[in-house]
Amino acid sequence: MNRVPRWEPDWQCGPPERPEEYTLVSHLHTGGEGEVWRASRRLRDGGESHCALKILTSEEGDVTPEQRAAWRERWADSVHRRFGLDIPGLATPYQYFVGPVPRPARQRPSGAQILYLVSPWYDGTPADLWAESSTADAVARAEVLRALCVIVDRLHDLGYVHQDISGGNVLVTEDGQVQLIDITFLTPLGRELTLIPYTPGYAPEDENGERDRERPDPARDRFSVGAVARALLLPELGPLGDYDPARMTHRQLVSYGYSVQVADCLVRALDPEPARRPAPLTAWAEELRDLLVADRDAPHTCVDVLPAGIGHPLVVTGGPSGLRWYDAPGQPSHRPPFAAGAPRGIRAVACLSGPQGGSGVAAVDARGALWLGTADRWRELAGDVRSIVALNTHGMPALLWAGHGSGVHLYPGLPGREGEPPPARSRLSASTGAPAEVLAASRDRDGRPCVLVGLPDRVELWAWPESSGGLPLRRPVSDAPATRAALALNVWGELEAALLRPDGNREIWCDHFADGWLCVEESRPAGADTVDVALLGDRRLNVRADAAADGLTVSVTTSTDSSTWHIGEPAHRVRLTRTADGRLLAVCLAQDGPRSVWEEWTGTHGPVQKLQIVGAD
């Protein structure tokens, strides 16, 4: 059906005796039965109220008298059933009439007649559209699903089947309240069906003849609710397809970062065998919600620090539930504008700081999709990405490298400004012919951006000619692979790399210019279950950090002295940074969130801080 409305705002309609009773306000939806409008109704006392007005139309244009008579009977049944269906959250129509077609205000009615259905007005958004625009997390979306299931279970308990549940027939208000609308096809159990509606993406496939049943079956509603659940959790994927929807949805949920347990639970409602779909639905929705709570509370696995001004910088972590932002207790801070709308299932994250205070964040999700979040939106840059690393230099645009299945991408000029071309158009790429991991980045003594690239059998340093846009100069560092690495200039102006080997050993390599890369600290155990390393260096000091099961160890070396910090809590990721006031800050990721520790002016470390989620009470 043509989705362009036939009528226009401010046109009027009504029953023959009151042809100007309703004024069309805004077009809401065009479906199989016709157009739905928000309309205002003129009251006898001069006031007005709002309602949802459905106007019967046909794909072929005008409705025939026979069609109008059939629909009038269905709509009459809908109005009459409202008296026996006192179900909170179920919207029931209260009037139907045949009247003149809508026409501009002050224009006399023509002789053409059309059928209208009037329902209460609810200031909500269709669930599929709400899911696309809302920043609610997965648990809040599951609460919307649970509210819908309570309504549908009550309908089934009273002996009715809705038959036309879809994302468009479920309204969600700003505070998360749910209304199930459009009971045109509501049918008592046991009554013979004369018409079975079909809404693509919300009706079961016809493998078991569900579209040809003679009597209504609650299992059909349960499938439709499962499709609504999918729309709530995977809004970016569009309608559910007809082919093997349960298996396809399971694969999509897992690839978008939901746990296998969540996927297993949701697709039970999409089971091709109607008898295996969950009943009652409310218990199923509560189980799904509890699994999503467990997903949300699962430990995060990656961390980075957003360069900032005076004070403790923002810290971001990534995990199954997406991104979380942290700051120091007692420090006023604001959630960054790109915090909302981030993808789920984050397995790598990198913060970006551009000139004039611009900032952004890059993230890789469970599918290997690379996302860039900036002040105006999130956008997908590439697929098949294995790892990312950022290089932030004061007063200059950030650089982002992404290792993928056959090489490395470099994205210069990030995070960019609103309205600029997408970064993917200006990326530079180099092929390796093998899967590549970007491990760490720094600038060399000449200011050139460099990145450590891990290949299956070696580690290389790539010095990228930032201004010319040419291919990088590739130099071998080590003839053995590394799982994690760090890169920084030391006090002598040499690039220094810390390589964590697959066997748990750590090596320190230095770029001795004419002599090439030399191992200056032989392979040795890095510590009990060391899983990450970090370096920070300048002309004043060298800092090395190990994150391990027995805690965080930070070694600080100057030209005249050295010291070691040890934080006893288990850590599995570490980042080092220098703040705007010149102090060293170490951030590590523990099981229950990030910790940070400052360098005091005396050269010792201050107390360990457990960071708090931005916006948490």
C-alpha positions in Angstrom: 0.0 0.0 0.0 1.1 3.5 -0.7 2.5 5.0 2.6 1.9 8.6 1.5 -1.3 9.7 3.3 -4.4 10.5 1.1 -5.5 13.2 3.6 -3.8 16.2 5.0 -3.5 17.9 8.4 -6.3 20.3 9.4 -8.8 18.5 7.2 -12.1 17.7 8.9 -14.4 14.7 9.1 -17.1 13.3 11.3 -20.5 11.4 11.3 -23.2 12.9 8.9 -24.9 14.8 11.8 -21.5 16.3 12.9 -19.3 16.4 9.8 -16.8 18.8 11.4 -16.4 17.0 14.8 -12.8 15.7 14.1 -9.8 17.6 12.8 -6.8 15.6 11.5 -3.7 16.6 13.3 -0.8 14.3 12.2 -0.5 11.1 10.2 0.8 8.2 12.3 0.7 5.1 10.2 -0.7 3.5 7.0 -1.4 -0.2 7.3 -3.5 -2.9 5.7 -6.8 -1.4 7.1 -6.1 2.2 6.2 -4.6 5.3 7.6 -4.3 6.1 11.3 -4.3 9.8 12.3 -4.0 11.7 15.5 -7.1 13.8 15.5 -8.7 16.5 17.8 -12.4 16.3 18.7 -14.5 19.4 19.2 -16.4 19.0 22.5 -19.9 20.4 23.2 -18.5 22.8 25.8 -16.0 24.3 23.2 -13.0 22.4 24.4 -11.2 19.6 22.6 -9.7 16.2 23.2 -7.4 14.0 21.2 -8.0 10.5 19.8 -6.6 8.0 17.3 -8.7 7.9 14.2 -8.5 5.0 11.7 -9.8 5.8 8.3 -10.6 2.7 6.1 -8.8 2.8 2.7 -7.8 0.1 0.2 -4.7 -0.7 -1.9 -6.9 -0.3 -4.9 -8.1 3.2 -3.9 -11.8 3.6 -3.0 -13.4 1.0 -0.7 -16.3 -0.9 -2.3 -19.6 -1.0 -0.4 -19.2 -4.7 0.2 -15.7 -4.1 1.7 -17.0 -1.3 3.8 -19.9 -3.5 5.1 -17.4 -6.3 6.1 -15.1 -3.9 7.9 -18.0 -2.2 9.6 -19.0 -5.5 11.1 -15.4 -6.2 12.3 -15.0 -2.7 13.8 -18.4 -3.0 15.4 -17.2 -6.2 17.1 -14.1 -4.3 18.3 -16.2 -1.6 19.9 -18.6 -4.0 21.6 -15.8 -6.2 23.0 -14.3 -3.3 25.0 -17.0 -3.8 27.6 -15.7 -7.3 28.4 -12.0 -6.6 28.2 -11.0 -4.5 31.1 -7.3 -5.2 30.8 -4.8 -2.5 31.8 -2.6 -1.7 28.8 -5.1 -2.9 26.2 -6.4 0.0 24.1 -10.0 -0.6 22.9 -11.9 1.5 20.4 -15.0 3.3 21.6 -16.8 4.4 18.4 -17.2 3.6 14.8 -19.2 5.5 12.2 -19.7 6.0 8.4 -19.3 9.6 7.4 -18.1 11.9 4.6 -14.5 11.6 3.5 -12.1 14.1 5.1 -11.9 17.5 3.3 -10.4 20.9 3.9 -11.9 23.0 6.7 -15.0 25.0 5.7 -15.5 22.9 2.6 -18.9 21.2 2.2 -18.9 17.4 2.5 -19.1 15.5 -0.8 -21.4 12.6 -1.3 -18.6 10.0 -0.8 -18.8 8.0 2.4 -16.0 6.3 4.4 -15.7 4.2 7.5 -14.0 5.5 10.7 -12.9 3.9 14.0 -12.1 6.0 17.0 -9.8 4.9 19.8 -8.3 6.7 22.9 -5.2 8.7 22.2 -2.0 7.4 23.9 1.1 9.6 23.7 3.4 6.7 22.8 5.7 5.6 20.0 5.4 2.3 18.1 7.7 -0.2 19.7 9.8 -0.8 16.6 10.4 3.0 16.2 10.9 3.4 19.9 13.6 0.7 19.8 15.4 2.5 17.0 15.4 5.9 18.7 15.6 5.1 22.4 18.9 5.0 24.4 17.4 2.6 26.9 19.6 -0.4 27.7 18.7 -4.0 27.1 17.3 -4.5 30.6 14.9 -1.5 30.2 13.8 -2.9 26.8 13.2 -6.3 28.5 10.9 -4.5 30.9 8.9 -3.2 28.0 8.6 -6.7 26.7 7.5 -8.0 30.1 4.7 -5.4 30.2 3.5 -6.5 26.8 3.6 -10.1 27.9 1.4 -9.4 30.9 -1.2 -7.9 28.6 -1.1 -10.8 26.1 -1.2 -13.4 28.9 -4.3 -11.7 30.3 -6.0 -11.8 26.9 -5.3 -15.5 26.6 -6.5 -16.2 30.1 -9.8 -14.5 29.1 -10.1 -16.7 26.0 -9.0 -14.3 23.3 -6.2 -14.2 20.6 -5.1 -10.8 19.4 -3.8 -12.2 16.0 -2.1 -8.9 14.9 0.7 -8.1 17.4 3.5 -6.2 15.8 6.0 -3.5 16.5 3.5 -1.0 15.1 0.6 -2.2 17.3 2.6 -1.8 20.6 3.0 1.7 21.9 5.7 2.7 24.4 5.5 6.0 26.3 8.4 8.1 27.4 8.3 6.5 30.9 8.2 2.9 29.5 4.5 2.2 29.8 3.0 -0.1 27.2 -0.3 -0.1 25.3 -1.3 -2.9 23.0 -3.6 -1.4 20.3 -5.7 -2.5 17.3 -8.1 -5.3 18.4 -9.7 -5.5 15.0 -8.8 -9.1 14.5 -9.2 -10.1 18.2 -11.0 -13.4 18.2 -12.4 -15.7 20.9 -10.9 -19.1 21.2 -13.0 -21.7 19.4 -14.6 -19.3 16.9 -14.0 -20.1 13.3 -11.7 -17.7 11.5 -12.8 -15.8 8.5 -9.7 -13.7 7.9 -6.1 -14.1 9.2 -4.0 -10.9 9.1 -0.4 -11.1 8.0 2.1 -8.5 9.0 5.6 -9.2 7.5 8.2 -9.8 10.1 5.7 -10.6 12.9 3.7 -13.6 11.6 5.1 -17.2 11.7 6.3 -18.9 8.6 3.7 -21.2 6.9 5.7 -24.4 7.3 3.2 -25.7 9.8 0.2 -24.2 8.1 -0.3 -21.5 10.7 -1.6 -19.1 8.2 -4.3 -21.5 7.2 -5.7 -22.5 10.5 -9.5 -22.5 10.9 -9.4 -21.4 14.6 -7.3 -18.9 16.5 -4.2 -20.2 18.3 -2.4 -18.3 21.1 0.9 -19.7 19.8 0.6 -17.3 16.9 0.5 -14.4 19.4 3.5 -15.9 21.2 5.5 -15.9 17.9 4.6 -12.3 17.3 5.7 -11.3 20.8 9.0 -13.0 20.1 9.4 -11.0 16.9 8.7 -7.8 19.0 11.4 -8.9 21.4 13.8 -9.2 18.6 12.9 -5.8 17.3 13.5 -4.4 20.8 17.0 -5.9 21.1 18.1 -5.7 17.5 16.4 -2.5 16.2 19.0 -1.8 13.5 18.3 -5.1 11.6 14.9 -4.4 10.4 12.0 -6.9 10.1 12.3 -10.6 10.8 12.7 -12.7 7.7 10.5 -15.7 6.8 13.3 -18.2 6.4 14.2 -20.1 9.6 13.6 -17.0 11.8 14.7 -18.7 15.1 18.1 -19.8 13.8 18.7 -16.5 12.1 17.7 -14.5 15.2 20.0 -16.6 17.4 22.9 -16.0 15.1 22.2 -12.3 15.0 21.8 -11.9 18.8 25.2 -13.6 19.5 26.9 -11.6 16.7 25.6 -8.4 18.2 27.1 -9.2 21.6 24.3 -10.9 23.5 25.2 -14.1 25.4 24.2 -17.5 24.1 21.9 -17.9 27.1 20.0 -14.7 26.1 19.8 -15.9 22.5 18.6 -19.4 23.5 15.9 -17.9 25.7 14.5 -15.4 23.2 14.3 -17.7 20.2 12.1 -20.1 22.1 9.2 -17.8 21.2 10.1 -18.1 17.5 10.2 -21.9 17.6 8.8 -23.3 14.3 6.8 -25.8 16.4 3.9 -23.8 17.9 3.5 -26.1 21.0 7.1 -25.4 22.0 6.6 -21.6 22.3 6.7 -20.4 25.9 3.4 -20.1 27.9 2.8 -18.1 29.9 4.8 -15.4 28.2 5.4 -13.3 31.4 7.6 -16.0 33.0 9.6 -16.2 29.7 10.0 -12.4 29.6 11.2 -12.3 33.2 13.7 -15.1 32.5 15.0 -13.1 29.5 15.2 -10.0 31.6 17.2 -11.8 34.3 19.6 -13.1 31.7 20.1 -9.6 30.3 20.8 -8.3 33.9 23.5 -11.0 34.1 24.9 -9.8 30.7 24.9 -6.2 31.9 26.8 -7.1 35.1 29.3 -9.3 33.3 32.9 -8.1 33.7 34.2 -5.7 31.1 37.3 -6.8 29.2 38.9 -3.6 27.7 39.7 -0.1 29.0 41.0 3.2 27.8 41.5 6.8 29.1 40.0 9.9 27.4 42.6 12.7 27.5 41.2 15.6 29.5 42.1 18.8 31.2 42.8 19.3 34.9 41.6 16.6 37.1 40.9 12.9 36.7 40.2 12.0 33.1 37.2 9.9 32.1 37.8 6.2 31.8 35.8 4.0 29.5 35.4 0.2 29.6 33.9 -2.2 27.1 32.2 -5.5 27.5 29.0 -7.5 26.7 26.7 -4.7 27.7 28.5 -2.1 25.6 30.4 0.9 27.1 30.6 2.3 30.6 32.1 5.6 31.6 33.9 6.2 34.9 35.3 9.1 36.8 36.9 9.6 40.3 34.6 9.7 43.3 33.7 13.2 44.3 34.7 14.8 41.0 31.9 16.5 39.0 31.8 15.2 35.4 29.4 14.9 32.6 28.6 11.9 30.4 30.3 12.5 27.0 27.8 13.2 24.2 28.8 10.0 22.3 28.1 7.8 25.3 24.6 7.0 24.2 23.8 4.7 21.3 27.0 2.6 21.5 27.0 -0.9 20.2 26.9 -4.0 22.4 29.5 -6.8 22.8 32.5 -4.5 22.9 35.9 -6.3 22.7 38.2 -3.4 22.0 38.0 0.3 22.7 40.2 3.4 22.0 39.6 7.0 23.0 40.4 9.8 20.6 41.2 13.4 21.4 41.3 16.0 18.6 42.1 19.7 18.4 39.8 22.4 19.9 38.7 19.9 22.6 37.0 17.5 20.2 36.8 13.9 21.3 35.5 10.6 20.2 35.7 6.9 20.9 36.3 3.9 18.6 35.0 0.4 19.5 35.0 -3.0 18.0 32.0 -5.2 18.6 31.5 -8.9 18.7 31.0 -9.1 14.9 34.3 -7.4 14.2 32.6 -4.2 13.2 34.5 -1.0 13.9 32.4 1.9 15.2 33.3 5.5 15.7 31.3 7.6 18.2 31.4 11.4 17.9 29.3 14.2 19.2 26.7 13.9 16.4 26.3 10.1 16.1 27.8 6.6 16.0 28.8 5.3 12.5 30.2 2.0 11.3 33.6 2.3 9.6 34.7 -1.2 8.7 34.2 -4.9 9.2 36.5 -7.9 9.9 38.4 -5.8 12.5 40.6 -7.6 15.0 42.1 -4.8 17.1 42.4 -1.0 17.3 44.9 1.4 18.8 44.8 5.2 18.9 47.5 7.8 19.1 46.6 11.1 20.7 49.0 14.1 20.4 48.2 17.4 22.0 47.0 20.0 19.5 46.8 17.5 16.6 44.0 15.2 15.3 44.1 11.7 16.7 45.1 8.8 14.6 43.4 5.4 14.7 44.8 2.1 13.4 42.7 -1.0 12.9 44.1 -4.4 12.3 42.0 -6.7 10.1 42.0 -10.0 8.4 44.6 -9.1 5.7 46.2 -5.8 6.8 45.9 -2.5 8.6 43.8 0.6 8.1 44.8 4.0 9.3 42.2 6.7 9.9 43.7 10.1 10.1 42.1 13.3 11.2 39.9 11.9 13.9 37.5 12.4 15.5 36.5 15.1 12.9 33.8 17.7 13.1 30.1 17.4 12.5 29.3 17.6 8.8 32.7 16.3 7.7 32.8 13.4 5.2 32.8 9.9 6.8 36.4 8.9 7.9 36.2 5.7 5.9 36.6 7.8 2.7 40.0 9.1 3.8 41.5 6.0 5.4 44.8 4.6 4.3 45.3 0.9 4.0 48.2 -1.5 3.7 48.1 -5.2 3.1 50.0 -7.9 5.0 48.5 -11.0 3.3 47.8 -12.4 6.8 45.7 -11.5 9.8 47.2 -8.4 11.5 46.9 -7.1 15.1 47.7 -3.5 15.9 49.4 -3.6 19.3 50.5 -0.2 20.3 51.4 3.3 18.9 53.7 6.2 19.6 55.6 8.9 17.8 59.3 8.4 17.1 62.0 11.0 17.9 61.2 12.8 14.6 57.5 13.0 15.3 56.4 10.4 12.9 53.4 8.2 13.9 54.4 4.6 14.4 52.5 1.4 15.2 53.5 -2.0 16.3 51.9 -4.6 14.1 51.6 -8.2 15.2 51.6 -10.9 12.5 51.3 -14.7 13.0 55.1 -15.2 13.2 56.6 -11.8 14.0 56.2 -8.2 15.2 57.0 -5.2 12.9 57.1 -1.4 13.4 55.3 0.6 10.8 56.3 4.3 10.5 53.5 5.9 8.5 54.2 9.0 6.4 51.3 11.0 7.9 51.4 13.9 5.5 52.0 12.1 2.1 49.4 9.4 2.5 51.8 6.8 1.1 52.5 3.3 2.4 54.3 2.8 5.7 58.0 2.0 6.2 58.0 -1.5 7.7 60.9 -2.6 9.9 61.2 -6.0 11.8 61.2 -5.8 15.6 61.1 -9.4 16.7 60.8 -12.8 14.9 58.3 -14.1 17.3 54.6 -13.2 17.8 53.2 -11.2 20.7 49.8 -11.2 22.4 50.0 -7.7 23.9 52.5 -4.9 23.5 53.4 -1.3 24.5 55.4 1.4 22.7 56.9 4.6 23.9 60.0 6.9 23.7 62.5 6.5 26.5 64.6 9.1 28.2 67.3 8.7 25.5 64.9 9.4 22.7 64.7 5.8 21.6 61.5 3.9 20.8 61.1 1.1 23.4 58.7 -1.8 23.0 57.4 -4.2 25.7 56.3 -7.5 24.1 54.2 -10.0 26.0 54.7 -13.4 24.4 52.1 -16.2 24.1 54.1 -18.2 26.7 53.7 -15.5 29.3 57.3 -14.1 29.0 58.0 -10.4 28.5 60.8 -8.8 26.5 61.9 -5.2 26.2 63.2 -4.1 22.8 64.8 -0.8 21.9 65.3 0.9 18.5 69.1 1.7 18.5 68.8 3.6 15.2 71.7 2.3 13.1 71.8 -1.0 14.9 68.1 -1.6 14.5 65.9 -3.2 17.1 67.8 -4.9 19.9 66.5 -6.9 22.9 67.7 -5.1 26.0 65.9 -7.2 28.5 66.0 -10.9 27.7 62.9 -13.0 27.8 61.8 -13.7 31.3 58.6 -14.5 33.2 56.6 -11.3 33.3 54.9 -12.2 36.6 52.2 -14.5 37.7 49.6 -14.7 34.9 50.6 -11.3 33.4 48.0 -10.4 30.8 48.8 -6.8 29.8 51.7 -4.3 29.6 52.0 -0.6 29.2 54.7 2.0 28.7 55.0 5.7 29.1 58.1 7.7 28.5 59.6 11.1 27.9 62.9 12.9 28.6 62.3 12.8 32.4 61.3 9.3 33.1 60.4 5.8 31.9 57.3 4.0 33.2 56.5 0.3 32.8 53.4 -1.4 34.0 52.3 -5.1 34.2 48.7 -6.2 34.8 48.5 -9.6 36.4 46.6 -12.0 38.5 48.6 -10.9 41.6 48.0 -7.2 41.0 49.4 -4.1 39.1 53.1 -3.4 39.1 54.3 0.0 38.0 58.1 0.7 37.7 59.2 4.3 37.4 62.8 5.0 36.3 64.5 8.4 36.0 68.1 9.3 35.2 68.9 9.3 38.9 66.4 7.1 40.7 63.9 4.3 40.4 60.8 3.2 42.3 58.2 0.4 42.1 54.5 0.6 42.9 52.5 -2.6 43.5 48.7 -2.6 43.8 47.6 -6.0 45.2 44.2 -6.3 43.4 44.1 -8.6 40.4 44.2 -6.6 37.1 43.7 -7.7 33.5 44.2 -4.5 31.6 46.4 -1.4 32.2 46.8 2.1 30.8 49.3 4.8 31.6 48.8 8.5 30.9 50.0 11.9 32.0 47.4 14.4 33.0 47.4 18.1 32.1 49.1 19.1 35.3 52.0 16.7 34.6 51.2 13.9 36.9 51.5 10.2 36.1 48.2 8.2 36.3 47.9 4.5 36.1 44.5 2.9 35.3 43.9 -0.8 35.6 40.8 -2.9 35.0 39.8 -5.2 37.8 37.0 -7.8 38.0 34.5 -5.3 39.3 35.6 -2.2 37.4 38.6 0.1 36.9 41.0 1.4 39.6 43.4 4.4 39.3 46.4 5.6 41.2 48.2 9.0 41.0 51.8 9.8 41.2 52.3 12.2 44.1 54.6 15.2 43.9 57.0 13.4 46.1 57.4 10.7 43.5 55.5 8.1 45.4 52.0 6.9 44.5 48.8 8.0 46.2 45.9 5.9 47.4 44.1 3.5 45.0 40.8 4.8 43.8 37.9 2.6 42.8 36.3 4.6 40.0 32.5 5.2 39.8 30.2 5.0 36.9 29.4 8.4 35.5 25.9 9.4 36.6 25.7 6.8 39.3 24.3 7.8 42.7 
